[in-house]
Amino acid sequence: MNYEVIEKRRRDLEGKVAIITGGASGIGAATAKLFVQNGAKVIVADIQDERGESLCKTLGEYDDAVRVSYVHCDVSSEADVKNVVDTAMSKYGKLDIMYCNAGVLGGLDLTIQSCDVGLLKRVMEVNVYGAFLGAKHAARVMIPAKTGVILFTASTATVVAGEGPHAYTASKHAVYGLMRNLNVELGPHGIRVNCVSPGAVLTPLLNNSLKIGNGVTEKILNVAMSKGGVSLLDPEEVARAAVFLSSDGAMSVSGLNFIVDKGGNTGKTNMSFSSGLKDLSRIFSFIK
């Protein structure tokens, strides 16, 4: 059997136009890569200009046609979000997929008394308001077209208690609720709305919050999480779920909170990740 021929035929997003917010690194970058490989035209939207431009240059090598471009976009700015959607429309004439992936973890404080209110506001501004704006402006162009996919990155914090900082957990529950409401409103217009909810993923989002080297973070979290029988996810594992939910293969799937965590949520109170965060926080405090 010629597997090479089969692989070339598997372009589940052929002809689709997608925007990925927070697309310059982590889950967003992994998704941009898979979207391009599956035939989509992708606009990477982020505030990390250097990373975004570099990623697009690399991904552009997958195909002779121009399939990927970068647009600076702060998701907490409505003008920026409107601009990236308008860019997709002027460049390609349509928008098939809006992947609202941009997010921040905020602090690692796991007690309500130690939570920084300013940080809480920033987490909500990016994770919730940013997702809201992405959906709002995607719907603006998808409703007249009577088709489209809006996808959010939520978290297993929506189904497992005690696994993340309070601000982050609250924000992801809000995103989940937004998805469910939008599914009811936009379904009659032919627009599917879903969440992909990953478990612990080793991304710049986590490392930037910890301010500890990538290797140290990975080792400590893997040791802690192995006690609960789970392990860290690779960003591409989440990206594959995003490809599926964005493809016609999921044409009947809407209103779903798609959990990607290697089964770690089944205990409902699996505390292995938060245990790892506490270990990292102690190390970080010692280093400081």
KAWOTA-V370909 format. One record per residue. NEAR is the number of other ideal C-beta (glycine too) atoms within 10 Angstrom. D_LAST is the distance of its C-alpha to the last C-alpha in whole Angstrom. Layout:
NEAR;D_LAST / NEAR;D_LAST
This chain:
5;57 / 7;56 / 7;52 / 8;52 / 8;54 / 9;53 / 10;49 / 9;51 / 8;52 / 10;49 / 14;48 / 18;48 / 23;47 / 12;49 / 11;50 / 23;48 / 22;45 / 28;42 / 26;39 / 31;35 / 31;33 / 29;29 / 33;31 / 25;29 / 20;27 / 23;26 / 30;29 / 32;31 / 27;31 / 22;32 / 32;35 / 32;36 / 20;37 / 19;39 / 29;41 / 23;42 / 18;43 / 18;45 / 16;47 / 27;45 / 23;44 / 29;41 / 25;39 / 31;35 / 33;34 / 27;30 / 18;28 / 19;27 / 12;30 / 9;29 / 18;28 / 24;31 / 16;34 / 14;33 / 23;33 / 22;36 / 11;38 / 14;37 / 21;38 / 15;41 / 9;42 / 12;43 / 13;46 / 7;49 / 9;49 / 10;46 / 19;44 / 26;41 / 18;40 / 24;37 / 22;36 / 14;34 / 29;33 / 17;31 / 26;32 / 18;31 / 15;34 / 15;37 / 9;39 / 19;36 / 28;37 / 15;41 / 16;41 / 25;40 / 26;42 / 15;45 / 17;44 / 27;45 / 14;48 / 8;49 / 14;48 / 15;49 / 10;51 / 16;50 / 27;46 / 21;47 / 28;43 / 33;40 / 30;37 / 29;34 / 29;31 / 26;29 / 28;26 / 20;22 / 22;20 / 25;18 / 20;15 / 19;15 / 16;16 / 16;19 / 8;20 / 7;22 / 5;21 / 11;18 / 17;19 / 13;19 / 8;22 / 10;22 / 17;20 / 18;23 / 13;25 / 16;24 / 25;24 / 19;27 / 16;28 / 21;28 / 29;28 / 20;31 / 18;33 / 28;32 / 29;34 / 18;37 / 22;37 / 26;38 / 26;40 / 16;42 / 21;43 / 29;43 / 20;46 / 14;48 / 17;49 / 25;49 / 16;51 / 9;54 / 14;54 / 10;54 / 14;51 / 23;48 / 27;44 / 28;41 / 28;38 / 26;35 / 27;32 / 29;31 / 29;29 / 23;30 / 23;28 / 19;32 / 17;33 / 24;31 / 12;29 / 15;26 / 25;24 / 23;22 / 24;21 / 19;23 / 23;23 / 25;24 / 18;26 / 16;28 / 29;28 / 25;30 / 16;32 / 18;33 / 25;34 / 18;36 / 13;38 / 20;39 / 24;40 / 14;42 / 12;44 / 24;44 / 18;46 / 11;48 / 13;49 / 20;49 / 13;50 / 9;54 / 14;53 / 12;52 / 23;49 / 24;46 / 27;43 / 25;41 / 26;37 / 26;35 / 26;32 / 23;30 / 26;28 / 26;25 / 21;25 / 18;22 / 24;22 / 18;20 / 20;20 / 21;18 / 17;16 / 12;15 / 19;14 / 20;12 / 12;10 / 16;11 / 10;14 / 13;17 / 9;18 / 15;16 / 20;16 / 14;20 / 12;20 / 19;18 / 23;20 / 15;23 / 13;23 / 21;22 / 21;25 / 13;27 / 12;28 / 15;29 / 13;31 / 23;30 / 16;28 / 20;26 / 20;28 / 14;29 / 21;29 / 15;33 / 17;34 / 25;33 / 26;35 / 16;38 / 20;38 / 29;38 / 20;41 / 15;43 / 22;42 / 28;43 / 19;46 / 11;50 / 11;49 / 19;48 / 9;50 / 7;51 / 14;47 / 19;46 / 15;44 / 17;42 / 18;38 / 18;38 / 22;36 / 20;34 / 24;32 / 16;34 / 11;35 / 22;32 / 20;33 / 12;36 / 13;35 / 9;34 / 9;31 / 24;29 / 17;26 / 22;24 / 24;22 / 19;21 / 19;20 / 23;18 / 25;16 / 14;15 / 14;14 / 21;12 / 16;10 / 11;10 / 15;9 / 15;6 / 8;5 / 7;5 / 9;4 / 6;0
